[in-house]
Amino acid sequence: MHNIVLARDPAAQQMFSVAKAKRQQQMFSVAKAKRQLQSAQSEQKSTTRFGDDRKSSNIVGKVLK
């Protein structure tokens, strides 16, 4: 019964379309936040640790020369 009323009522269709667009935007925002979080986590894992950094070894090499 609701589907029939919704199909015939332009105001109801408009409200449905707006609600659908809002849900899609929320889902997009959540997905984007998850991607950013995963990217940040993988970046943290890929950072070098003390002694592994080439810049620090270059500095040590220059000091020893």
Protein Blocks (a to p, Z undefined) as FASTA:
>chain_A
ZZmmmmmmmklmmmmmmmmmmmmmmmmmmmmmmmmmmmmmmmmmmpccehjamklmmmmm
mmmZZ
